[in-house]
């Protein structure tokens, strides 16, 4: 038997350090070739680290949340044959560390089946359910997570019968047919509680925190709010969905907003820029690469609709839906999460009345969309009920003047209130 050492790979883009986010194995586990053993995170995306060999895990080189250098030892695996480690080399971990850290709460790929030799040596048995701590999220494959999401099931309540407590499709089946009546009366809403939870800020949540803090520290934010009458726009959207919804797909409000941004940016190229404040260079873009903020299990991510200026309404809708699904299932690539020139953010029905979004550096503008509400307004001297929506947007005052920001939002307002103008050339 030999030892194979997997080192932290060079992920590219000149990155020297990455954060270890999750382990999908523990000391003593059997792994198969191409099985993902860990997730690491760069500034832009989470990357799966697969094992190039099959064998048994001897040691783990770090803890979730630890920042590791490219080339440092990530994991040691006992393999058939000589391995890639000299016999004289000593393991980094002490025997007392043989117990593994907790299995990572989330995996995005199915675990590969171990080799036939491994099966013969250790017959596969269905393990007993593994107890899970209150704040621990279970292991599950992307397919299981998506099925649970679609069914409205919280995986933390499902007993996992797979290896290390992994939730399987059979477990979802069992959960769906079980008697959901509580066996124990719930605690009173007035009962005294003293429980506490300490949640490490690691992975995507750490990156979000760092980026938000950096953006607020470096950019001179100012926000501008304008209300928009979207009654006519909503009527048009309903007509388009009624006529072509079955064949082309249903349209949400977002494709119209993307189109309005594209058209308005033609007259305000100073908004569609990225500002390198260290080099003191502003780069203007002819292309509209629009970031669309999307929520994932781990936090907020911004996939990019590239060359939005080339897309019609249904093309934009399809691309937004594809990117949102990639984020939700954890399959978004670095390329899909980088390169935006301006960002659109919306909380949909939860959008509130006014918000003050944070500029997504190095961009200089973010367009925030609040929810649509019906309210009485005065039109030609008459009080009528209209569908109204606020645009709450923020800009980097180091680059964008207040007048330019206001005129840009007014241009978007005009396009949305007279939606036929969105398609005039």
C-alpha positions as a Markdown table, in Angstrom:
| # | Residue | x | y | z |
|---|---|---|---|---|
| 1 | Unk | 0.0 | 0.0 | 0.0 |
| 2 | Unk | 1.2 | 3.5 | -0.7 |
| 3 | Unk | 0.1 | 7.1 | 0.1 |
| 4 | Unk | -1.2 | 9.6 | -2.5 |
| 5 | Unk | -1.2 | 13.3 | -1.5 |
| 6 | Unk | -3.6 | 15.6 | -3.2 |
| 7 | Unk | -2.4 | 19.2 | -3.1 |
| 8 | Unk | -4.5 | 22.4 | -3.4 |
| 9 | Unk | -4.6 | 22.9 | -7.1 |
| 10 | Unk | -3.9 | 26.1 | -9.0 |
| 11 | Unk | -7.4 | 27.2 | -10.0 |
| 12 | Unk | -6.0 | 30.0 | -12.2 |
| 13 | Unk | -6.6 | 33.7 | -12.4 |
| 14 | Unk | -3.4 | 34.3 | -10.5 |
| 15 | Unk | -5.0 | 33.1 | -7.2 |
| 16 | Unk | -2.4 | 32.2 | -4.6 |
| 17 | Unk | -4.9 | 31.3 | -1.7 |
| 18 | Unk | -8.3 | 29.7 | -1.6 |
| 19 | Unk | -10.7 | 29.0 | 1.3 |
| 20 | Unk | -11.6 | 25.5 | 2.2 |
| 21 | Unk | -15.4 | 25.5 | 2.4 |
| 22 | Unk | -16.6 | 21.9 | 2.9 |
| 23 | Unk | -15.3 | 18.4 | 3.3 |
| 24 | Unk | -17.3 | 15.6 | 1.7 |
| 25 | Unk | -15.3 | 12.8 | 3.3 |
| 26 | Unk | -13.7 | 12.0 | 6.7 |
| 27 | Unk | -10.7 | 10.1 | 7.9 |
| 28 | Unk | -11.3 | 6.4 | 7.2 |
| 29 | Unk | -13.8 | 6.8 | 4.3 |
| 30 | Unk | -13.3 | 4.9 | 1.1 |
| 31 | Unk | -13.2 | 7.2 | -1.9 |
| 32 | Unk | -13.4 | 6.4 | -5.6 |
| 33 | Unk | -11.7 | 7.9 | -8.5 |
| 34 | Unk | -13.2 | 11.3 | -9.6 |
| 35 | Unk | -15.3 | 11.5 | -6.3 |
| 36 | Unk | -15.5 | 15.1 | -5.1 |
| 37 | Unk | -13.7 | 15.2 | -1.7 |
| 38 | Unk | -13.9 | 19.0 | -0.9 |
| 39 | Unk | -15.2 | 22.4 | -2.0 |
| 40 | Unk | -12.9 | 25.4 | -2.1 |
| 41 | Unk | -13.8 | 29.0 | -2.8 |
| 42 | Unk | -12.1 | 31.7 | -4.8 |
| 43 | Unk | -13.2 | 35.3 | -4.9 |
| 44 | Unk | -15.6 | 34.4 | -7.7 |
| 45 | Unk | -16.9 | 30.8 | -7.3 |
| 46 | Unk | -16.9 | 27.6 | -5.4 |
| 47 | Unk | -14.8 | 24.8 | -7.1 |
| 48 | Unk | -15.1 | 21.1 | -6.6 |
| 49 | Unk | -11.9 | 19.2 | -5.8 |
| 50 | Unk | -12.1 | 15.6 | -7.1 |
| 51 | Unk | -9.9 | 12.7 | -6.1 |
| 52 | Unk | -7.7 | 11.4 | -9.0 |
| 53 | Unk | -7.3 | 8.0 | -7.2 |
| 54 | Unk | -9.4 | 5.4 | -5.3 |
| 55 | Unk | -8.5 | 4.5 | -1.7 |
| 56 | Unk | -9.0 | 5.2 | 2.0 |
| 57 | Unk | -8.7 | 8.7 | 3.5 |
| 58 | Unk | -5.7 | 8.9 | 5.9 |
| 59 | Unk | -5.7 | 12.6 | 6.8 |
| 60 | Unk | -7.3 | 15.9 | 6.0 |
| 61 | Unk | -5.2 | 19.0 | 5.6 |
| 62 | Unk | -7.4 | 21.7 | 6.9 |
| 63 | Unk | -10.7 | 22.7 | 8.5 |
| 64 | Unk | -13.7 | 24.4 | 6.8 |
| 65 | Unk | -13.1 | 28.2 | 6.8 |
| 66 | Unk | -9.3 | 27.8 | 6.7 |
| 67 | Unk | -7.5 | 29.8 | 4.0 |
| 68 | Unk | -4.9 | 27.5 | 2.3 |
| 69 | Unk | -2.1 | 28.3 | -0.1 |
| 70 | Unk | -2.1 | 26.8 | -3.6 |
| 71 | Unk | 0.2 | 23.8 | -3.6 |
| 72 | Unk | -0.4 | 23.0 | 0.1 |
| 73 | Unk | -1.4 | 19.5 | 1.2 |
| 74 | Unk | -5.2 | 19.0 | 1.0 |
| 75 | Unk | -5.7 | 15.3 | 1.7 |
| 76 | Unk | -3.8 | 12.0 | 2.0 |
| 77 | Unk | -5.3 | 8.8 | 0.6 |
| 78 | Unk | -4.0 | 5.3 | 1.1 |
| 79 | Unk | -3.9 | 3.6 | -2.3 |
| 80 | Unk | -2.9 | 0.3 | -3.9 |
| 81 | Unk | 0.6 | 0.5 | -5.2 |
| 82 | Unk | 3.3 | 3.0 | -4.5 |
| 83 | Unk | 1.3 | 6.3 | -4.4 |
| 84 | Unk | 3.0 | 9.6 | -5.0 |
| 85 | Unk | 4.6 | 10.1 | -1.6 |
| 86 | Unk | 8.1 | 8.9 | -0.6 |
| 87 | Unk | 8.1 | 6.3 | 2.2 |
| 88 | Unk | 10.2 | 8.5 | 4.4 |
| 89 | Unk | 7.7 | 11.4 | 4.3 |
| 90 | Unk | 5.7 | 11.7 | 7.5 |
| 91 | Unk | 2.1 | 12.6 | 7.7 |
| 92 | Unk | 1.2 | 16.1 | 8.7 |
| 93 | Unk | -1.5 | 15.2 | 11.2 |
| 94 | Unk | -0.9 | 13.6 | 14.6 |
| 95 | Unk | -2.7 | 10.3 | 15.6 |
| 96 | Unk | -4.9 | 12.3 | 17.9 |
| 97 | Unk | -6.4 | 14.0 | 14.8 |
| 98 | Unk | -7.6 | 10.7 | 13.4 |
| 99 | Unk | -11.1 | 11.7 | 14.2 |
| 100 | Unk | -12.5 | 13.7 | 11.3 |
| 101 | Unk | -14.1 | 17.1 | 11.4 |
| 102 | Unk | -17.8 | 17.0 | 10.8 |
| 103 | Unk | -18.9 | 16.0 | 7.4 |
| 104 | Unk | -19.7 | 19.0 | 5.3 |
| 105 | Unk | -23.4 | 19.9 | 5.4 |
| 106 | Unk | -23.9 | 20.1 | 1.7 |
| 107 | Unk | -22.5 | 18.4 | -1.4 |
| 108 | Unk | -23.4 | 19.2 | -5.0 |
| 109 | Unk | -22.4 | 16.0 | -6.8 |
| 110 | Unk | -23.4 | 12.4 | -6.5 |
| 111 | Unk | -20.8 | 10.3 | -4.7 |
| 112 | Unk | -19.3 | 7.8 | -7.2 |
| 113 | Unk | -19.6 | 4.1 | -6.6 |
| 114 | Unk | -16.5 | 2.5 | -5.0 |
| 115 | Unk | -14.5 | 0.1 | -7.2 |
| 116 | Unk | -15.4 | -3.6 | -7.4 |
| 117 | Unk | -12.3 | -4.6 | -5.4 |
| 118 | Unk | -13.3 | -2.3 | -2.6 |
| 119 | Unk | -16.8 | -3.8 | -2.6 |
| 120 | Unk | -15.4 | -7.3 | -2.3 |
| 121 | Unk | -13.2 | -6.3 | 0.6 |
| 122 | Unk | -16.0 | -4.5 | 2.4 |
| 123 | Unk | -19.5 | -5.4 | 1.4 |
| 124 | Unk | -21.8 | -2.3 | 1.2 |
| 125 | Unk | -24.4 | -2.2 | 3.9 |
| 126 | Unk | -27.1 | 0.4 | 4.5 |
| 127 | Unk | -26.0 | 2.3 | 7.6 |
| 128 | Unk | -28.2 | 3.2 | 10.4 |
| 129 | Unk | -29.6 | 6.8 | 10.4 |
| 130 | Unk | -27.0 | 9.3 | 11.7 |
| 131 | Unk | -28.1 | 11.8 | 14.4 |
| 132 | Unk | -27.8 | 15.4 | 13.3 |
| 133 | Unk | -27.2 | 18.5 | 15.5 |
| 134 | Unk | -29.7 | 21.2 | 15.5 |
| 135 | Unk | -27.7 | 23.6 | 13.4 |
| 136 | Unk | -26.2 | 21.0 | 11.0 |
| 137 | Unk | -27.4 | 20.8 | 7.5 |
| 138 | Unk | -27.4 | 17.3 | 6.0 |
| 139 | Unk | -25.5 | 15.8 | 3.1 |
| 140 | Unk | -27.5 | 15.3 | -0.1 |
| 141 | Unk | -27.0 | 15.2 | -3.8 |
| 142 | Unk | -28.1 | 18.0 | -6.1 |
| 143 | Unk | -31.0 | 15.8 | -7.4 |
| 144 | Unk | -32.2 | 15.2 | -3.9 |
| 145 | Unk | -31.9 | 18.9 | -2.9 |
| 146 | Unk | -33.8 | 20.0 | -6.0 |
| 147 | Unk | -36.6 | 17.4 | -5.3 |
| 148 | Unk | -36.8 | 18.6 | -1.7 |
| 149 | Unk | -36.9 | 22.2 | -2.9 |
| 150 | Unk | -39.7 | 21.5 | -5.4 |
| 151 | Unk | -41.7 | 19.6 | -2.7 |
| 152 | Unk | -41.2 | 22.3 | -0.1 |
| 153 | Unk | -39.3 | 19.9 | 2.3 |
| 154 | Unk | -36.6 | 21.2 | 4.7 |
| 155 | Unk | -33.9 | 18.6 | 4.5 |
| 156 | Unk | -32.8 | 19.2 | 8.1 |
| 157 | Unk | -36.0 | 17.4 | 9.2 |
| 158 | Unk | -35.4 | 14.4 | 7.0 |
| 159 | Unk | -33.5 | 11.4 | 8.5 |
| 160 | Unk | -30.7 | 10.4 | 6.2 |
| 161 | Unk | -30.0 | 6.7 | 5.8 |
| 162 | Unk | -27.1 | 7.0 | 3.4 |
| 163 | Unk | -23.4 | 7.1 | 4.3 |
| 164 | Unk | -22.6 | 9.7 | 6.9 |
| 165 | Unk | -26.3 | 10.5 | 7.2 |
| 166 | Unk | -26.7 | 11.4 | 3.5 |
| 167 | Unk | -30.3 | 12.0 | 2.5 |
| 168 | Unk | -31.4 | 9.7 | -0.3 |
| 169 | Unk | -34.4 | 9.7 | -2.5 |
| 170 | Unk | -35.8 | 6.8 | -0.5 |
| 171 | Unk | -35.6 | 9.0 | 2.6 |
| 172 | Unk | -37.6 | 11.7 | 0.9 |
| 173 | Unk | -40.2 | 9.0 | 0.0 |
| 174 | Unk | -40.4 | 7.9 | 3.6 |
| 175 | Unk | -40.7 | 11.4 | 4.8 |
| 176 | Unk | -43.5 | 12.2 | 2.4 |
| 177 | Unk | -45.7 | 9.3 | 3.5 |
| 178 | Unk | -45.0 | 9.5 | 7.2 |
| 179 | Unk | -47.5 | 10.6 | 9.8 |
| 180 | Unk | -46.8 | 14.3 | 10.2 |
| 181 | Unk | -48.8 | 14.7 | 13.4 |
| 182 | Unk | -46.5 | 15.7 | 16.3 |
| 183 | Unk | -45.8 | 13.0 | 18.9 |
| 184 | Unk | -45.0 | 15.6 | 21.5 |
| 185 | Unk | -46.9 | 18.7 | 22.3 |
| 186 | Unk | -44.9 | 21.7 | 21.1 |
| 187 | Unk | -43.3 | 24.0 | 23.7 |
| 188 | Unk | -45.2 | 27.1 | 24.7 |
| 189 | Unk | -44.5 | 30.2 | 22.7 |
| 190 | Unk | -43.8 | 31.9 | 26.1 |
| 191 | Unk | -41.4 | 29.2 | 27.3 |
| 192 | Unk | -38.0 | 30.6 | 28.5 |
| 193 | Unk | -35.2 | 29.8 | 26.1 |
| 194 | Unk | -31.4 | 29.9 | 26.8 |
| 195 | Unk | -30.1 | 28.1 | 23.7 |
| 196 | Unk | -27.4 | 29.8 | 21.6 |
| 197 | Unk | -25.8 | 29.0 | 18.3 |
| 198 | Unk | -22.4 | 30.0 | 17.0 |
| 199 | Unk | -22.3 | 29.9 | 13.2 |
| 200 | Unk | -18.9 | 30.3 | 11.6 |
| 201 | Unk | -18.8 | 32.9 | 8.8 |
| 202 | Unk | -17.1 | 30.9 | 6.1 |
| 203 | Unk | -17.3 | 30.2 | 2.4 |
| 204 | Unk | -19.8 | 32.2 | 0.4 |
| 205 | Unk | -21.1 | 34.1 | 3.5 |
| 206 | Unk | -17.6 | 35.2 | 4.3 |
| 207 | Unk | -17.1 | 36.4 | 0.7 |
| 208 | Unk | -20.4 | 38.3 | 0.7 |
| 209 | Unk | -19.5 | 40.0 | 4.0 |
| 210 | Unk | -16.1 | 41.0 | 2.7 |
| 211 | Unk | -17.4 | 42.4 | -0.6 |
| 212 | Unk | -20.2 | 44.3 | 1.0 |
| 213 | Unk | -17.8 | 45.8 | 3.6 |
| 214 | Unk | -15.3 | 46.6 | 0.9 |
| 215 | Unk | -17.9 | 48.3 | -1.3 |
| 216 | Unk | -19.3 | 50.5 | 1.5 |
| 217 | Unk | -15.8 | 51.4 | 2.6 |
| 218 | Unk | -14.4 | 52.3 | -0.9 |
| 219 | Unk | -17.4 | 53.6 | -2.9 |
| 220 | Unk | -19.1 | 56.9 | -2.2 |
| 221 | Unk | -22.7 | 55.6 | -2.3 |
| 222 | Unk | -25.7 | 57.6 | -3.0 |
| 223 | Unk | -29.2 | 56.4 | -3.7 |
| 224 | Unk | -32.0 | 57.7 | -5.9 |
| 225 | Unk | -35.6 | 56.6 | -5.7 |
| 226 | Unk | -38.3 | 57.1 | -8.4 |
| 227 | Unk | -41.8 | 55.7 | -8.7 |
| 228 | Unk | -42.9 | 54.1 | -12.0 |
| 229 | Unk | -46.4 | 53.5 | -13.2 |
| 230 | Unk | -46.2 | 50.0 | -14.6 |
| 231 | Unk | -49.9 | 49.5 | -15.4 |
| 232 | Unk | -49.5 | 49.5 | -19.1 |
| 233 | Unk | -46.4 | 47.4 | -18.9 |
| 234 | Unk | -48.2 | 44.8 | -16.8 |
| 235 | Unk | -51.1 | 44.8 | -19.3 |
| 236 | Unk | -48.6 | 44.2 | -22.1 |
| 237 | Unk | -46.9 | 41.4 | -20.2 |
| 238 | Unk | -50.2 | 39.7 | -19.6 |
| 239 | Unk | -51.1 | 39.9 | -23.3 |
| 240 | Unk | -47.8 | 38.5 | -24.3 |
| 241 | Unk | -48.0 | 35.6 | -21.9 |
| 242 | Unk | -51.6 | 34.8 | -23.0 |
| 243 | Unk | -50.6 | 34.7 | -26.6 |
| 244 | Unk | -47.1 | 33.1 | -26.5 |
| 245 | Unk | -46.7 | 31.9 | -22.9 |
| 246 | Unk | -47.3 | 28.2 | -23.9 |
| 247 | Unk | -44.9 | 28.2 | -26.8 |
| 248 | Unk | -42.2 | 30.7 | -25.7 |
| 249 | Unk | -42.5 | 30.6 | -21.9 |
| 250 | Unk | -44.0 | 33.0 | -19.4 |
| 251 | Unk | -42.4 | 36.4 | -19.0 |
| 252 | Unk | -41.7 | 38.0 | -15.6 |
| 253 | Unk | -41.0 | 41.6 | -15.1 |
| 254 | Unk | -37.2 | 41.1 | -15.2 |
| 255 | Unk | -36.8 | 40.8 | -19.0 |
| 256 | Unk | -38.5 | 44.1 | -19.4 |
| 257 | Unk | -36.2 | 45.7 | -16.9 |
| 258 | Unk | -33.2 | 44.3 | -18.6 |
| 259 | Unk | -34.4 | 45.7 | -21.9 |
| 260 | Unk | -35.1 | 49.1 | -20.3 |
| 261 | Unk | -31.5 | 49.2 | -18.9 |
| 262 | Unk | -30.0 | 48.2 | -22.3 |
| 263 | Unk | -31.9 | 51.0 | -24.1 |
| 264 | Unk | -31.3 | 53.6 | -21.5 |
| 265 | Unk | -27.5 | 52.9 | -21.4 |
| 266 | Unk | -27.2 | 53.9 | -25.0 |
| 267 | Unk | -27.7 | 57.5 | -23.9 |
| 268 | Unk | -25.8 | 57.1 | -20.6 |
| 269 | Unk | -22.6 | 55.1 | -21.3 |
| 270 | Unk | -21.0 | 56.7 | -18.2 |
| 271 | Unk | -23.2 | 54.4 | -16.1 |
| 272 | Unk | -22.1 | 51.2 | -17.9 |
| 273 | Unk | -18.6 | 51.3 | -16.6 |
| 274 | Unk | -16.2 | 49.6 | -14.2 |
| 275 | Unk | -13.9 | 51.7 | -12.0 |
| 276 | Unk | -10.4 | 50.5 | -11.1 |
| 277 | Unk | -9.8 | 52.9 | -8.2 |
| 278 | Unk | -6.3 | 51.7 | -7.6 |
| 279 | Unk | -5.2 | 52.3 | -11.2 |
| 280 | Unk | -7.5 | 55.3 | -11.4 |
| 281 | Unk | -9.0 | 54.1 | -14.7 |
| 282 | Unk | -12.6 | 54.1 | -15.8 |
| 283 | Unk | -13.5 | 51.5 | -18.5 |
| 284 | Unk | -16.6 | 52.1 | -20.5 |
| 285 | Unk | -18.3 | 49.1 | -22.1 |
| 286 | Unk | -20.4 | 49.0 | -25.3 |
| 287 | Unk | -21.7 | 45.6 | -24.2 |
| 288 | Unk | -24.3 | 45.4 | -21.5 |
| 289 | Unk | -23.3 | 42.5 | -19.2 |
| 290 | Unk | -26.1 | 42.7 | -16.6 |
| 291 | Unk | -25.6 | 41.0 | -13.3 |
| 292 | Unk | -28.9 | 39.8 | -11.9 |
| 293 | Unk | -28.7 | 39.3 | -8.1 |
| 294 | Unk | -30.1 | 35.8 | -7.2 |
| 295 | Unk | -30.5 | 34.1 | -3.8 |
| 296 | Unk | -28.9 | 30.7 | -3.1 |
| 297 | Unk | -28.9 | 28.5 | -0.1 |
| 298 | Unk | -25.5 | 30.0 | 0.8 |
| 299 | Unk | -26.4 | 33.6 | 0.2 |
| 300 | Unk | -26.6 | 36.2 | -2.5 |
| 301 | Unk | -24.9 | 35.6 | -5.8 |
| 302 | Unk | -24.8 | 37.7 | -9.0 |
| 303 | Unk | -24.8 | 35.6 | -12.2 |
| 304 | Unk | -24.3 | 37.6 | -15.4 |
| 305 | Unk | -26.5 | 38.0 | -18.5 |
| 306 | Unk | -23.8 | 38.6 | -21.0 |
| 307 | Unk | -24.5 | 40.8 | -24.1 |
| 308 | Unk | -28.0 | 41.6 | -22.9 |
| 309 | Unk | -28.1 | 44.1 | -25.8 |
| 310 | Unk | -28.5 | 41.2 | -28.2 |
| 311 | Unk | -31.4 | 39.5 | -26.4 |
| 312 | Unk | -35.1 | 39.9 | -27.0 |
| 313 | Unk | -37.6 | 39.5 | -24.1 |
| 314 | Unk | -37.8 | 35.7 | -24.3 |
| 315 | Unk | -34.0 | 35.3 | -24.8 |
| 316 | Unk | -33.4 | 37.4 | -21.7 |
| 317 | Unk | -36.0 | 35.4 | -19.8 |
| 318 | Unk | -34.5 | 32.1 | -20.8 |
| 319 | Unk | -31.0 | 33.2 | -19.8 |
| 320 | Unk | -32.1 | 34.7 | -16.4 |
| 321 | Unk | -33.9 | 31.4 | -15.7 |
| 322 | Unk | -30.9 | 29.3 | -16.7 |
| 323 | Unk | -28.6 | 31.3 | -14.5 |
| 324 | Unk | -30.9 | 31.3 | -11.5 |
| 325 | Unk | -31.2 | 27.5 | -11.7 |
| 326 | Unk | -27.4 | 27.2 | -11.9 |
| 327 | Unk | -27.0 | 29.3 | -8.8 |
| 328 | Unk | -29.8 | 27.5 | -6.9 |
| 329 | Unk | -28.2 | 24.0 | -7.7 |
| 330 | Unk | -24.7 | 25.2 | -7.1 |
| 331 | Unk | -23.5 | 24.7 | -10.7 |
| 332 | Unk | -22.8 | 28.3 | -11.7 |
| 333 | Unk | -19.3 | 28.6 | -13.1 |
| 334 | Unk | -16.7 | 31.4 | -12.4 |
| 335 | Unk | -17.4 | 32.8 | -15.9 |
| 336 | Unk | -21.1 | 33.0 | -15.2 |
| 337 | Unk | -20.5 | 34.8 | -11.9 |
| 338 | Unk | -18.1 | 37.5 | -13.1 |
| 339 | Unk | -17.7 | 40.2 | -15.6 |
| 340 | Unk | -20.9 | 42.2 | -15.1 |
| 341 | Unk | -20.9 | 45.9 | -15.9 |
| 342 | Unk | -24.1 | 46.9 | -14.1 |
| 343 | Unk | -26.4 | 45.0 | -11.7 |
| 344 | Unk | -30.1 | 44.5 | -11.4 |
| 345 | Unk | -31.4 | 43.5 | -8.0 |
| 346 | Unk | -35.0 | 42.6 | -7.0 |
| 347 | Unk | -36.7 | 40.9 | -4.1 |
| 348 | Unk | -39.8 | 40.3 | -6.1 |
| 349 | Unk | -43.0 | 40.4 | -4.0 |
| 350 | Unk | -40.8 | 41.0 | -0.9 |
| 351 | Unk | -39.2 | 44.1 | -2.4 |
| 352 | Unk | -40.7 | 46.5 | 0.0 |
| 353 | Unk | -41.3 | 50.2 | -0.8 |
| 354 | Unk | -37.8 | 51.6 | -0.8 |
| 355 | Unk | -34.3 | 50.0 | -0.5 |
| 356 | Unk | -30.7 | 51.2 | -0.7 |
| 357 | Unk | -28.8 | 48.5 | -2.5 |
| 358 | Unk | -25.0 | 48.3 | -2.3 |
| 359 | Unk | -23.0 | 48.9 | -5.5 |
| 360 | Unk | -21.3 | 45.7 | -6.8 |
| 361 | Unk | -17.7 | 46.9 | -7.2 |
| 362 | Unk | -16.0 | 47.6 | -9.5 |
| 363 | Unk | -19.3 | 48.6 | -11.1 |
| 364 | Unk | -20.7 | 52.1 | -10.4 |
| 365 | Unk | -24.4 | 51.5 | -10.5 |
| 366 | Unk | -27.0 | 49.0 | -9.2 |
| 367 | Unk | -30.7 | 49.2 | -10.1 |
| 368 | Unk | -33.0 | 48.1 | -7.3 |
| 369 | Unk | -36.6 | 47.0 | -8.0 |
| 370 | Unk | -39.3 | 47.2 | -5.3 |
| 371 | Unk | -42.6 | 45.4 | -5.4 |
| 372 | Unk | -45.6 | 46.4 | -7.5 |
| 373 | Unk | -48.6 | 47.7 | -5.5 |
| 374 | Unk | -51.9 | 49.1 | -6.5 |
| 375 | Unk | -52.6 | 52.6 | -5.1 |
| 376 | Unk | -54.7 | 55.6 | -6.0 |
| 377 | Unk | -52.9 | 58.3 | -8.1 |
| 378 | Unk | -54.1 | 61.4 | -9.9 |
| 379 | Unk | -54.2 | 61.1 | -13.7 |
| 380 | Unk | -55.5 | 64.1 | -15.7 |
| 381 | Unk | -57.3 | 65.4 | -12.6 |
| 382 | Unk | -58.9 | 62.1 | -11.8 |
| 383 | Unk | -58.1 | 59.7 | -8.9 |
| 384 | Unk | -57.6 | 56.3 | -10.4 |
| 385 | Unk | -56.0 | 53.0 | -9.3 |
| 386 | Unk | -52.7 | 52.3 | -10.9 |
| 387 | Unk | -50.0 | 49.7 | -10.5 |
| 388 | Unk | -47.0 | 51.5 | -9.1 |
| 389 | Unk | -43.4 | 50.4 | -8.5 |
| 390 | Unk | -40.3 | 52.1 | -7.1 |
| 391 | Unk | -36.9 | 51.9 | -8.6 |
| 392 | Unk | -34.4 | 52.3 | -5.7 |
| 393 | Unk | -31.0 | 52.5 | -7.1 |
| 394 | Unk | -27.5 | 53.3 | -5.9 |
| 395 | Unk | -24.5 | 54.8 | -7.6 |
| 396 | Unk | -20.8 | 55.4 | -6.9 |
| 397 | Unk | -20.5 | 59.2 | -6.6 |
| 398 | Unk | -16.8 | 59.1 | -7.3 |
| 399 | Unk | -17.7 | 58.3 | -10.9 |
| 400 | Unk | -21.4 | 59.1 | -11.4 |
| 401 | Unk | -22.8 | 62.6 | -11.0 |
| 402 | Unk | -26.2 | 63.0 | -9.3 |
| 403 | Unk | -27.7 | 64.6 | -12.5 |
| 404 | Unk | -26.5 | 61.7 | -14.7 |
| 405 | Unk | -28.0 | 59.1 | -12.2 |
| 406 | Unk | -31.3 | 61.0 | -12.1 |
| 407 | Unk | -31.6 | 61.3 | -15.8 |
| 408 | Unk | -30.7 | 57.7 | -16.3 |
| 409 | Unk | -33.5 | 56.5 | -14.0 |
| 410 | Unk | -35.9 | 58.9 | -15.6 |
| 411 | Unk | -35.0 | 57.4 | -18.9 |
| 412 | Unk | -35.8 | 54.0 | -17.6 |
| 413 | Unk | -39.0 | 55.3 | -16.1 |
| 414 | Unk | -40.1 | 56.7 | -19.5 |
| 415 | Unk | -39.4 | 53.4 | -21.2 |
| 416 | Unk | -41.3 | 51.3 | -18.7 |
| 417 | Unk | -44.3 | 53.6 | -18.6 |
| 418 | Unk | -44.5 | 53.6 | -22.4 |
| 419 | Unk | -43.4 | 50.0 | -23.1 |
| 420 | Unk | -43.7 | 50.3 | -26.9 |
| 421 | Unk | -40.6 | 52.5 | -26.8 |
| 422 | Unk | -38.6 | 49.6 | -25.5 |
| 423 | Unk | -38.7 | 48.2 | -29.0 |
| 424 | Unk | -38.2 | 51.3 | -31.2 |
| 425 | Unk | -35.0 | 51.6 | -33.1 |
